Amino acid sequence: MTHEVEVNWLDGLAFRAEGDDNSIIIDAPFEAGGQNRGIRPKMLILAALGGCTAVDIILDPSEDESRN
């Protein structure tokens, strides 16, 4: 399975990341020169890791024999 994400610069330090018909705004906080319009890049990485871990736990094949 392959995944594609496109990241486009909006303005300043803001970007829009798009993939699978969804999008998210990434921006820096005011104190770093951004406009605080979206999630910070490091927070996005942590959220992605947390989300992957949570999905893996919920979809653990050892928990549901019907998925084998």
C-alpha positions in Angstrom: 0.0 0.0 0.0 1.3 3.4 -0.9 0.3 6.8 0.6 0.6 10.2 -1.0 0.5 13.5 0.9 0.9 16.8 -0.8 2.1 19.8 1.3 1.5 23.3 -0.1 2.7 26.6 1.3 -0.1 29.0 2.1 1.8 32.0 3.3 4.1 33.0 6.1 4.9 29.8 8.0 1.5 28.1 7.2 1.1 25.0 5.0 -1.8 22.8 4.0 -1.2 19.0 3.9 -3.7 17.0 1.8 -4.1 13.3 1.4 -7.0 10.9 0.9 -9.6 13.7 0.5 -8.6 15.2 3.8 -6.5 18.2 4.7 -4.9 19.8 7.8 -3.4 23.2 8.3 0.2 23.3 9.7 1.4 26.6 11.2 3.8 28.0 13.7 2.7 29.8 16.9 2.7 33.6 17.2 5.9 33.6 19.2 7.7 31.7 16.4 6.5 34.0 13.7 3.4 32.1 12.6 -0.2 33.0 12.8 -1.2 30.0 15.0 -3.8 28.9 12.3 -3.1 25.2 12.6 -1.3 22.5 14.4 2.4 22.9 15.0 4.7 20.5 13.0 6.1 18.7 16.0 2.7 18.3 17.5 1.5 16.8 14.2 4.2 14.2 14.3 3.3 13.2 17.8 -0.4 13.0 16.9 0.4 10.8 13.9 2.5 8.4 16.1 -0.2 8.3 18.7 -2.9 7.7 16.1 -0.9 4.9 14.5 -0.3 3.3 17.8 -3.9 3.5 18.9 -5.2 2.0 15.6 -2.6 -0.8 15.8 -3.8 -1.6 19.3 -7.5 -1.5 18.4 -7.0 -3.6 15.3 -4.7 -6.1 17.0 -5.4 -9.3 15.0 -4.8 -11.5 18.1 -7.9 -9.9 19.6 -10.3 -10.9 16.8 -9.9 -14.3 15.1 -12.4 -13.3 12.3 -9.7 -10.9 10.8 -7.2 -13.8 10.2 
